[in-house]
Structure formats: structure tokens, C-alpha cells
Amino acid sequence: MPLSDATSRLAATADPAPARLEAAPAWSRLEVAPVRGRSRLISCENVQPLKVFNPSSPTAACHVVLSSYGGGMVAGDAIRLRITGQAGARLMVSTQASTRIFRSIDGATAKQHTLGELGAGALAVVFPDPVVLQAESRYHQTQEWHLQPDALLLLVDWFHSGRMDQGEQFAFTALHSELRVRVAGRLVLLDRFAFSPDEHIATSPGNFADYQTFFSAYLVGSPSDARFRHLAALLAQQKMPGSTGPHFNISGQPVLLSVAKARENVYVLRAAARSRMALQPLCDALLAGLAAEELLGYNPLKRKY
């Protein structure tokens, strides 16, 4: 057999070239630990489009502010964030402003994935401004937290139906949100929500009626922890204005609010309102409660609102 024919046959029967390996997606990271009696940001890495700021705190708690280039996320953006609170750390995570989700031209989706870990006795408060779903936008959000049994998490998830000041209501294309919280490896909270206005009548009474902004707060901790009991009582105190009156009309309320004890160590608060300002008293009450000395020791957002 000619050498050229043998070479051709070997080439034809050899394994194809290995597929080109894609680089692992980059993660933004922040880690907080107690240092000389104060919680400090000891590690921080930003990956676009996310930007992390660390304003000074007058107490032992650490405050981290999340921002993004352009004030929001365009279709195809993917934010991946790892948050670590070491044992005994106290952390507040907020955002610089509302996160705008801009319209998707080619069907791509803006995505954000947060993975959090809290060590023994650690506290994390996640209190962002709302996500604003602009017309024709697509947004997919997942959050996963792993807690030691005596860690404490208060997490807020908040979205607007659109640019309310421009009269935009449920003009987005798709929203998907999922939250998982595990304590000592055990799943204690799973909350999924997905909505596509094109497939449902958003303003029907069975969906959102004429409410435009939606606020959820999740509290996970140990019932033996005084901090958990303090926050659980704070959530339970939140009531709709006038809800105890003899002529209470639920359809006429500017805010609908409910609080449920889902498990011994899990509370869930949900609120729907016709305007952003209608939820301000609720935000003020929660932030005032978080200013307790055993929690954050101050209200990090007092000058913001």
C-alpha cells in the first residue's frame, strides 16, 4: 500500500480533534469576616457588569452596595455573585438604585445568579431596590443560600411591573425567579415564580389586578436565636392600614400584605402595592427594626430614602 494511502486511512479512522473547552464562567465574589471586633470586607472581586462598593459603617456591621454599569442589565448580561459571611460576621447588602432590565431585541435573557454561604452565628441582610422590568425585557434570577444552623438571613426580593412613572405596566416578556435556602444542608425554603404577560392576563383579579409593585421578605434562622425572634416579631407586626376596621374593603387598599410562619425557622412576608411610595412605611419599619444593636446597629439606608 502506498504511504500516502496509509496516511489517508489513518487520518480517516483516528479520533476527531477534541472539542475546544470553554472557559468557566467568571464569578464576582465578596467575603466578610470579623476583624478586630468589626465585620470587614476581606475579599472582593468585580466582574462586569457588576460593580461592588463598600461604604464605611458607623457600627460593627459591614455594608456592601451592588451596582451595574449603565444602571441595569441588557439582554444577554449574566451576573454571578458569591457571597460569604464567615462565622460571626454581620453583613448588609443593598443596591445603588433600582435595577433596570432593558428590552431584549434578539430574545436573549438577562440573568443573575447569587450563591451565598453564612457561617456560625453570621447575619446577612439583603435589601435591594426593586428590579424594574422594562417593556420587552426578559429576566431570570436564581438565589441559593447555605446557612449554618445558628446563622440568620433576612432577604428581600422586589420587582416593579415596569416603568410606572411612564405608565408602563406588564409590558415585559418574561420573568423567572427562584430562591433556595438550606440550613445545615437541609432545604428549608424553596420559592419559585414565573410569569409571561403574553400568556396571562396580568391585570385580572386572579393575578395582579391593578397592583404594580411586589415585595417579598424571607427570614430564616434559629428559633432559639434572640435576633431571629426579634425579626419574626417585627414581621408579624406589619399590618395593612385599616385592616382591623369593621368596614375593611380589601379591594380598596393601596397595599396588600400578608405574613406567614412557613416553618419554625422560616417566615415569609409578601406585599403588593399600587405605587413605590405606598411600600415606604413597610421599608421604614423593617429598616428601623434592623437598626437594633444586636443586628446592624444602624439603618444603612436612612439617608437614601
LODO-368373 format. One record per atom (N, C-alpha, C): residue in three letters; x, y, z. Coordinates in steps of 0.2 Angstrom, whole numbers, plus 2048, in hexadecimal, padded with zeros to 3 digits. Example, Ala and Ser with C-alpha at 12.3 -4.5 7.8 and 13.67 -1.06 7.14 Angstrom:
<nodes>
Ala8427E4827Ala83E7EA827Ala8427F0827Ser8407F5823Ser8447FB824Ser840800827
</nodes>
This chain:
<nodes>
Met8047FA800Met800800800Met804806800Pro80380B7FCPro8078117FCPro807815802Leu80C818804Leu80C81C80BLeu80782180BSer805824805Ser800829805Ser7F9826807Asp7F8820804Asp7F181D805Asp7F181B80DAla7F6819810Ala7F6817817Ala7F581D81BThr7F882281AThr7F782881EThr7F082B81DSer7ED82A817Ser7E682D816Ser7E282881AArg7E382281AArg7DF81D81EArg7DF81E826Leu7E581F828Leu7E682182FLeu7E3827831Ala7E382C82DAla7E083382EAla7D883282FAla7D682D82AAla7CE82C82AAla7CC829830Thr7D0824833Thr7CD820839Thr7CF82383FAla7D4828840Ala7D682A846Ala7D082E849Asp7D182F850Asp7CC833854Asp7CC83A852Pro7C683D851Pro7C584484FPro7C9848855Ala7CB84E852Ala7CE853857Ala7CA85485DPro7CD854863Pro7C9856869Pro7C585D868Ala7BF85D86BAla7BB86386AAla7BF86886FArg7BF86F86CArg7C2874870Arg7BE875876Leu7C287587CLeu7BF876882Leu7BD87E883Glu7B787F886Glu7B5886887Glu7B788888EAla7B988E88FAla7BB890896Ala7B689089AAla7B788F8A1Ala7B288F8A6Ala7AF8968A7Pro7A98978A8Pro7A689D8A9Pro7A98A18AFAla7AB8A78AEAla7AE8AB8B3Ala7A98AD8B8Trp7AB8AD8BFTrp7A78AF8C4Trp7A98B58C8Ser7A58B98CASer7A68BF8CESer7A68BC8D5Arg7AA8BE8DAArg7AB8BB8E0Arg7AC8C18E6Leu7A98BF8EBLeu7AA8C48F1Leu7AA8BF8F7Glu7AE8C18FCGlu7AF8BD902Glu7AF8C2908Val7AC8C090DVal7AC8C5913Val7AD8C0919Ala7B28C391DAla7B48C0923Ala7B58C4929Pro7B48C292FPro7B68C7935Pro7BD8C8935Val7BF8CE936Val7C68D0937Val7C78D593CArg7CA8D4942Arg7CA8D8947Arg7C48DB94AGly7BF8D794AGly7B88D994DGly7B48DC948Arg7B68DC941Arg7B18DF93CArg7B18DB936Ser7AB8DB933Ser7AB8D792DSer7AE8DB927Arg7B28D7924Arg7B68DB91EArg7B58D7918Leu7B68DA912Leu7B68D790CLeu7BD8D590AIle7BF8CF90BIle7C68CD90BIle7C78CA904Ser7C28C98FFSer7C48C78F9Ser7BE8C98F4Cys7C08CC8EECys7BB8CF8EACys7BE8CF8E3Glu7BA8CC8DEGlu7BB8CC8D7Glu7B58CE8D3Asn7B68D28CFAsn7B18D58CAAsn7B18D28C3Val7AC8CF8C0Val7AC8CD8B9Val7A68D18B6Gln7A88D48B1Gln7A38D88ADGln79D8D48ABPro7978D68ACPro7958DD8ADPro7948DF8B4Leu7968DB8B9Leu7958DD8C0Leu79A8E18C2Lys7998E68C7Lys79E8EA8CALys79C8EA8D2Val7A18E98D6Val7A08E88DDVal7A38EE8E1Phe79F8F18E5Phe7A28F78E9Phe7A18F58F1Asn7A58F88F5Asn7A68F68FCAsn7A68FC900Pro7A0900901Pro7A0906905Pro7A290590CSer7A4909910Ser7A6909917Ser7A090891BSer7A1904920Ser79B903925Ser79D90692CPro79890992FPro79990C936Pro79990693BThr797900939Thr7978FB93EThr79B8F593CAla79A8EF93FAla79E8E993EAla79C8E6938Ala7968E8935Ala7948E492FAla7988E7929Cys7988E3924Cys79B8E491DCys7958E6918His7968EB914His7918ED90FHis7948EC908Val7918E9904Val7938E88FDVal78D8EA8F8Val78F8EE8F3Val78A8F18EFVal78C8EE8E8Leu7878EB8E5Leu7878E88DELeu7858ED8D9Ser7898EE8D3Ser7878F28CESer7888EF8C7Ser7868F28C2Ser7888EF8BBSer7898F58B6Tyr78D8F48B2Tyr78F8F98ADTyr7898FA8A8Gly7879008A8Gly7819028A4Gly77B9028A8Gly77B9008AFGly7759008B3Gly7708FB8B2Gly7738F58AFGly76E8F08AEGly7718EA8AAMet76D8E68A7Met7708E08A3Met76D8E089DVal7718DF898Val76E8DE891Val76E8D788FAla76A8D588AAla7698CE888Ala7708CB887Gly7708C588AGly7768C1889Gly77B8C288FAsp77A8C7893Asp77E8C8899Asp77E8C289EAla7838C08A1Ala7838BB8A6Ala7878BD8ACIle7848BE8B2Ile7878C08B8Ile7878B98BCArg78D8B88BEArg78E8B28C3Arg7928B48C9Leu78F8B48CFLeu7918B78D5Leu7928B28DBArg7988B18DEArg7988AD8E4Arg7998B18EAIle7958B08EFIle7968B48F5Ile7978AF8FBThr79C8B18FEThr79E8AD904Thr79F8B190AGly79B8AF90FGly79B8B2916Gly79E8AD91BGln7A48AE91DGln7A88AA922Gln7A48AA928Ala7A68A592DAla7A38A4933Ala7A38AB937Gly79D8AD939Gly79D8B393DGly79C8BA939Ala79D8B9933Ala79D8BF92FAla7968C292EArg7958C992DArg78F8CC92CArg78F8D0926Leu78B8CF921Leu78B8D291BLeu7848D5918Met7858DA915Met77F8DD912Met7818DE90BVal77C8DB906Val77D8DC8FFVal7778E08FCSer7798E68F9Ser7748EA8F6Ser7768EB8EFThr7728EF8EBThr7738F18E4Thr7748F98E4Gln7778FB8DFGln7789028DEGln7719068DCAla76E9028D8Ala7679058D6Ala7638FF8D3Ser75D9008D1Ser7598FB8CDSer75D8F88C8Thr75D8F18C7Thr7608EE8C1Thr75B8ED8BBArg75D8F18B6Arg7598F18B0Arg75B8EB8ACIle7568E88A9Ile7578E28A5Ile7548E589EPhe7598E6899Phe7588E9893Phe7558E488EArg7518E6889Arg74E8E2884Arg7538DD881Ser7508D887FSer7548D387BSer7528D3874Ile7578D4870Ile7568D5869Ile7568CF865Asp75A8CA867Asp75B8C4864Asp7598BE868Gly7558BF86DGly7528B9871Gly7578B7876Ala75D8BA877Ala7618B887CAla75F8BB883Thr7618B7888Thr75E8B988FThr7648BB894Ala7628C0898Ala7678C389DAla7668BE8A3Lys76C8BC8A5Lys76C8B78ABLys7708B98B1Gln76E8B78B7Gln7728B88BDGln7718B28C1His7778B08C3His7778AA8C8His77C8AC8CEThr7798AB8D4Thr77C8AD8DAThr77D8A78DELeu7838A58E1Leu7848A08E5Leu7878A28ECGly7848A18F1Gly7868A48F7Gly78789E8FDGlu78C8A0901Glu78E89B906Glu78F89F90DLeu78C89D912Leu78C8A0919Leu78F89B91EGly79489D921Gly797899927Gly79389A92DAla796896932Ala792896939Ala79189D93BGly78B89F93DGly78A8A5940Gly78A8AB93CAla78B8AA935Ala78B8AF931Ala7848B292FLeu7848B992DLeu77E8BC92BLeu77F8BF925Ala77A8BE920Ala77A8C191AAla7738C4918Val7738CB917Val76D8CE915Val76E8D090DVal7698CE909Val7698D0902Val7638D4901Phe7648DA8FFPhe75F8DF8FFPhe7608E38F9Pro75F8E18F3Pro7608E48EDPro75A8E98EBAsp75B8EE8E7Asp7568F28E3Asp7528ED8DEPro74C8EF8DCPro7498EA8D8Pro74C8E98D1Val74B8E38CEVal74C8E28C7Val7478E58C3Val7488E98BEVal7438EC8B9Val7438E98B3Leu73E8E58B1Leu73E8E18ABLeu73B8E68A5Gln73F8E88A1Gln73D8ED89CGln73A8E9896Ala7378ED892Ala7338E988CAla7378E5888Glu7358DF887Glu7388DA882Glu73E8D7886Ser73F8D788CSer7458D588FSer7448CE892Arg7498CA893Arg7498C3895Arg74E8C389BTyr74C8C08A0Tyr7518C08A6Tyr7508B98AAHis7568B68ACHis7568B08AFHis75A8B08B5Gln7588AF8BBGln75B8B08C1Gln75B8AA8C6Thr7618A88C8Thr7618A28CDThr7658A48D3Gln7638A28D9Gln7678A48DFGln76789D8E3Glu76D89C8E5Glu76E8968E9Glu7728978EFTrp7708968F5Trp7748978FBTrp774891900His77A891903His77C88B907His77E88E90ELeu77A88C913Leu77B88F91ALeu77D88991FGln78188B923Gln782887929Gln77C88892EPro77B883932Pro775883936Pro77388993AAsp77888D93CAsp777893940Asp77989993CAla779899936Ala77A89F932Ala7738A2931Leu7738A892ELeu76C8AC92DLeu76C8B0927Leu7678AF923Leu7668B291CLeu7608B591CLeu7608BC91ALeu75A8BF918Leu75B8C2911Leu7578BF90CLeu7588C1905Leu7518C4902Val7528C98FFVal74D8CD8FBVal74D8CC8F4Asp7488CA8F1Asp7478C98E9Asp7428CE8E7Trp7438D28E2Trp73E8D88E1Trp73E8D98D9Phe7398DA8D6Phe7398DC8CFPhe7338E08CEHis7348E48C9His72F8E98C6His72C8E68BFSer7268E78BESer7238E48B7Ser7258E88B1Gly7298ED8B2Gly72C8F18ADGly72D8F88AFArg72E8FD8AAArg7309048ACArg7299078AEMet7289078B4Met7219098B6Met7209118B5Asp7259158B6Asp72591C8B5Asp72391E8AEGln7249198A9Gln72391A8A2Gln71C9168A0Gly7199138A5Gly7139108A3Gly7149098A0Glu71A9068A1Glu71B8FF89EGlu7198FA8A3Gln7158F58A1Gln7138F08A6Gln7138E98A2Phe7178E58A5Phe7178DE8A2Phe7188DE89BAla71D8E2899Ala71E8E1891Ala7258DD890Phe7278DA896Phe72D8D6895Phe72B8CF892Thr7308CB890Thr72F8C588CThr72F8BF891Ala7348BF895Ala7348B989AAla7388BB8A0Leu7368B88A6Leu7398B88ACLeu7398B18AFHis73F8B08B2His7408A98B6His7448AB8BCSer7428A98C1Ser7468AA8C8Ser7458A38CCGlu74B8A28CFGlu74B89C8D3Glu75089D8D9Leu74D89B8DFLeu75189C8E5Leu7528958E9Arg7588938EAArg75988D8EFArg75D88F8F5Val75B88C8FAVal75F88D901Val75F887904Arg766885906Arg76787F909Arg76A880910Val76887D915Val76B87D91CVal76E87791DAla77587791FAla779871920Ala77786B91AGly77786E914Gly77686990FGly76F86790DArg76A869911Arg763867911Arg75F86D90DLeu75C86C908Leu758871905Leu752873909Val75287990BVal74C87B90FVal74888090CLeu74A883906Leu746888903Leu7478878FBLeu7428878F7Leu7428878F0Leu73C88B8EEAsp73E8908EAAsp7398958E8Asp73A8968E0Arg7368948DCArg7368958D5Arg7308998D2Phe73289E8CDPhe72D8A28CAPhe72F8A38C3Ala72A8A28BFAla72B8A48B7Ala7258A78B5Phe7268AC8B0Phe7208AF8ADPhe7228B28A6Ser71D8B18A2Ser71E8B389BSer7178B7899Pro7178BE899Pro7118C1898Pro70E8BF891Asp7118BD88CAsp70E8BB886Asp70A8B5887Glu70B8B188CGlu7088AB88DGlu7028AB892His7028B1896His6FD8B289BHis6FB8B989BIle6F58BA89EIle6F28C089FIle6F58C38A6Ala6FA8C78A5Ala6FD8CA8ABAla6F98CD8B0Thr6F48D18ADThr6F08D68B1Thr6E98D28B4Ser6E98CC8B2Ser6E38C88B5Ser6E38C88BCPro6DE8C78C0Pro6DE8C68C7Pro6E18C08C9Gly6E28BB8C5Gly6E58B58C7Gly6ED8B68C7Asn6EF8BB8C3Asn6F68BC8C3Asn6F88C28C7Phe6F98C88C4Phe6FB8CE8C8Phe6F68D48C8Ala6F18D38C5Ala6EC8D88C5Ala6EF8DF8C3Asp6EE8E48C7Asp6F18EB8C5Asp6F78EC8CATyr6FA8E78CDTyr7008E88D1Tyr7068E88CCGln70B8EC8CEGln7118ED8C9Gln7188EB8CCThr7188EA8D3Thr71F8E98D6Thr71E8E48DBPhe7238DF8DBPhe7228D98DFPhe7288D78E3Phe7278D78EAPhe72D8D78EEPhe72C8D08F3Ser7328CC8F3Ser7328C68F7Ser7388C78FCAla7378C5902Ala73C8C4907Ala73C8BD90ATyr7428BA90ATyr7438B490DTyr7488B4913Leu7468B1918Leu74A8B191ELeu74B8A9920Val7518A8921Val7538A1922Val7598A1928Gly75789D92DGly75C89D933Gly75A898938Ser75D89993ESer75C894943Ser757897948Pro75189394APro74C89694EPro74F897955Ser755894957Ser75889595DSer75D89C95DAsp75D89F957Asp7618A5956Asp75D8AB958Ala75F8AF95CAla75B8B595EAla75B8BA958Arg7608BA954Arg75F8BE94EArg75A8BC949Phe7598B5948Phe7548B2944Phe74D8B4947Arg74C8B394EArg7468B5951Arg7448BC950His7498C0951His7488C8950His7458C9949Leu7488C6944Leu7468C893DLeu73F8C493BAla73E8BE93EAla7388BB93DAla7328BF940Ala7338C2946Ala72E8C6949Ala72D8CD945Leu7338CF942Leu7328D593ELeu72E8D4938Leu72F8CE934Leu72B8CC92FLeu7248CB930Ala7238C8936Ala71C8C7938Ala7188CD93AGln71B8D293BGln7188D993DGln7168DC937Gln7188DB931Gln7168DF92BGln70F8DD929Lys70B8E2929Lys7048E1927Lys7028E6922Met6FD8E591EMet6FA8E9919Met6F68EF91DPro6F78F591BPro6F38FB91EPro6EC8F991EGly6E98FA924Gly6E28F9924Gly6DF8F2924Ser6E38ED924Ser6E18E6923Ser6DD8E4929Thr6DD8E792FThr6D98E5934Thr6D28E8935Gly6D18ED931Gly6CB8F1931Gly6C58ED92FPro6BF8EE931Pro6B98EA92FPro6B78EB928His6B98F0924His6B78F191DHis6BD8F0919Phe6C18EC91BPhe6C88EA917Phe6C68E8910Asn6C98EB90BAsn6C78E9904Asn6CE8E7901Ile6D08E1900Ile6D68DF8FDIle6D88E28F6Ser6D38E28F2Ser6D48E58EBSer6D68EC8EBGly6D48F08F0Gly6D68F78F0Gly6DC8F98F3Gln6E08F48F5Gln6E68F58F9Gln6EC8F78F4Pro6F08FC8F6Pro6F68FE8F2Pro6FB8F88F3Val6FB8F48F8Val7008EF8F9Val6FD8E98FCLeu6FE8E38F9Leu6FC8DD8FCLeu7028DA8FFLeu7018D7905Leu7078D4909Leu7058CE90CSer7098C990CSer7088C3910Ser70F8C1913Val70F8BE919Val7158BB91CVal7138B491EAla7178AF91DAla7168A891EAla71C8A5922Lys71B8A1926Lys72089D92ALys720896926Ala725895921Ala72588F91DAla728889920Arg72D88A925Arg730885929Arg731888930Glu734884934Glu73688793BGlu73C88C93AAsn74088B934Asn74588F933Asn74589492DVal73F89492AVal73E898924Val73789C924Tyr7388A3923Tyr7328A7922Tyr7338AA91BVal72D8AB918Val72C8AE911Val7278B4912Leu7298BA910Leu7258C090FLeu7248C2908Arg71E8C3905Arg71D8C58FEArg7188CB8FEAla71A8D08FAAla7168D68F9Ala7158D88F2Ala7108DA8F0Ala70E8DD8EAAla70C8E48EAAla70E8E98E6Ala70C8F08E7Ala70B8F38E0Arg7078F88E0Arg7068FC8DAArg70B9018D8Ser70F9028DDSer7159078DCSer71B9058E0Arg7219088DEArg7279078E2Arg72690A8E9Met7239108E9Met7239148EFMet71E9108F4Ala71990C8F2Ala7159098F6Ala7189048FALeu71E9018F8Leu7228FC8FCLeu727900900Gln728906900Gln72D909904Gln72C90890CPro72690990EPro725907916Pro727900918Leu7268FB913Leu7288F5915Leu7308F4915Cys7338F7910Cys73B8F890FCys73D8FB916Asp73A901917Asp73D90491DAsp73C900924Ala7378FD924Ala7368F992AAla73B8F392BLeu73C8F0925Leu7418EA925Leu7488ED926Leu74A8F2923Leu7518F5924Leu7528F892BAla74D8FB92EAla74D8FD935Ala74E8F793AGly74B8F2938Gly74C8EC93DGly7538E993CLeu7568E9936Leu75C8E7935Leu7628EB938Ala7608F193AAla7658F593DAla7668F3945Ala7638EE947Ala7648EC94EAla76B8EA94FGlu76E8EB955Glu7758EA956Glu7778E3954Glu7738DE956Glu7758D7955Glu7758D594DLeu7728DA949Leu7728D8942Leu7778DD93ELeu7758E293ALeu77A8E6937Leu77C8EC93BGly7788EE940Gly77A8F3944Gly7798FA941Tyr7768FB93BTyr774901938Tyr7708FF932Asn76D90492FAsn76A904929Asn76E906923Pro77190291FPro77590491APro772908914Leu76B907914Leu76890B90ELeu764911911Lys765913917Lys762919919Lys76291F915Arg768920913Arg76992690FArg767925907Lys76691F906Lys76491E8FFLys75D91F8FDTyr75991D902Tyr75291E900Tyr74F924904
</nodes>
